[in-house]
């Protein structure tokens, strides 16, 4: 049995002592998702200082570890992403949107697609973005769980190495501007990557969402 709810996994998130302001960024992001008028099953998956009640009440499921798993940082946070996907599967969500916990999107034009990837993705560079993903819950769960995670490289490299056989037939690329993918990180409110001058690769090798 499936539900019409779309899973929303907000992850890649940890809070050290003194970093509690990060919860304000999450709160702002969740408020933005509510403006999409999409029936989400809200999941927060992270580690460190436990979220306050004001955050907890915004979510259907909290997955949390009090001690920070240092090995997850800069490596895609697979432990917490996989748990988030499993929570959405347990809630019978057929489709799931995954993003960083303090990022959001303003567009709902992509929810009719089977699999959407964004930055930082480049098949020539052998990387697939691990922050924003939208697809079938089982597909995302199986992709992230396909092989043991290689903690010597980041999540971008792991997702490329674990690419499912039918990935190129299913996936479309959408850039952050198309998605309205923005971030509140560091008290910003701009397209993802612009706040830290991260490169946008453009998703070479993958069909663009505008021509599918």
Secondary structure as the mmCIF struct_conf table of DSSP 4:
data_model
#
loop_
_struct_conf.conf_type_id
_struct_conf.id
_struct_conf.beg_label_comp_id
_struct_conf.beg_label_asym_id
_struct_conf.beg_label_seq_id
_struct_conf.end_label_comp_id
_struct_conf.end_label_asym_id
_struct_conf.end_label_seq_id
STRN STRN1 UNK A 3 UNK A 3
BEND BEND1 UNK A 4 UNK A 4
HELX_LH_PP_P HELX_LH_PP_P1 UNK A 5 UNK A 5
STRN STRN2 UNK A 6 UNK A 11
BEND BEND2 UNK A 12 UNK A 12
STRN STRN3 UNK A 14 UNK A 15
TURN_TY1_P TURN_TY1_P1 UNK A 17 UNK A 18
TURN_TY1_P TURN_TY1_P2 UNK A 20 UNK A 21
HELX_RH_AL_P HELX_RH_AL_P1 UNK A 22 UNK A 34
TURN_TY1_P TURN_TY1_P3 UNK A 35 UNK A 36
STRN STRN4 UNK A 40 UNK A 48
BEND BEND3 UNK A 49 UNK A 49
HELX_LH_PP_P HELX_LH_PP_P2 UNK A 50 UNK A 52
HELX_RH_AL_P HELX_RH_AL_P2 UNK A 53 UNK A 56
TURN_TY1_P TURN_TY1_P4 UNK A 57 UNK A 58
BEND BEND4 UNK A 60 UNK A 60
STRN STRN5 UNK A 61 UNK A 65
BEND BEND5 UNK A 66 UNK A 67
HELX_RH_3T_P HELX_RH_3T_P1 UNK A 70 UNK A 72
TURN_TY1_P TURN_TY1_P5 UNK A 73 UNK A 76
HELX_RH_AL_P HELX_RH_AL_P3 UNK A 78 UNK A 90
TURN_TY1_P TURN_TY1_P6 UNK A 91 UNK A 92
STRN STRN6 UNK A 93 UNK A 93
BEND BEND6 UNK A 94 UNK A 94
STRN STRN7 UNK A 95 UNK A 100
TURN_TY1_P TURN_TY1_P7 UNK A 101 UNK A 102
STRN STRN8 UNK A 103 UNK A 104
TURN_TY1_P TURN_TY1_P8 UNK A 109 UNK A 112
BEND BEND7 UNK A 113 UNK A 114
STRN STRN9 UNK A 115 UNK A 117
BEND BEND8 UNK A 119 UNK A 120
STRN STRN10 UNK A 122 UNK A 122
TURN_TY1_P TURN_TY1_P9 UNK A 123 UNK A 126
STRN STRN11 UNK A 127 UNK A 127
BEND BEND9 UNK A 130 UNK A 132
STRN STRN12 UNK A 133 UNK A 136
HELX_RH_AL_P HELX_RH_AL_P4 UNK A 137 UNK A 145
BEND BEND10 UNK A 146 UNK A 147
TURN_TY1_P TURN_TY1_P10 UNK A 151 UNK A 152
BEND BEND11 UNK A 153 UNK A 153
HELX_RH_AL_P HELX_RH_AL_P5 UNK A 155 UNK A 161
TURN_TY1_P TURN_TY1_P11 UNK A 162 UNK A 162
TURN_TY1_P TURN_TY1_P12 UNK A 165 UNK A 166
HELX_RH_AL_P HELX_RH_AL_P6 UNK A 167 UNK A 170
STRN STRN13 UNK A 171 UNK A 173
HELX_RH_AL_P HELX_RH_AL_P7 UNK A 176 UNK A 179
TURN_TY1_P TURN_TY1_P13 UNK A 180 UNK A 180
STRN STRN14 UNK A 182 UNK A 183
HELX_RH_3T_P HELX_RH_3T_P2 UNK A 185 UNK A 187
STRN STRN15 UNK A 190 UNK A 191
TURN_TY1_P TURN_TY1_P14 UNK A 192 UNK A 197
HELX_LH_PP_P HELX_LH_PP_P3 UNK A 198 UNK A 200
TURN_TY1_P TURN_TY1_P15 UNK A 204 UNK A 205
BEND BEND12 UNK A 206 UNK A 206
STRN STRN16 UNK A 207 UNK A 208
HELX_RH_3T_P HELX_RH_3T_P3 UNK A 209 UNK A 211
#
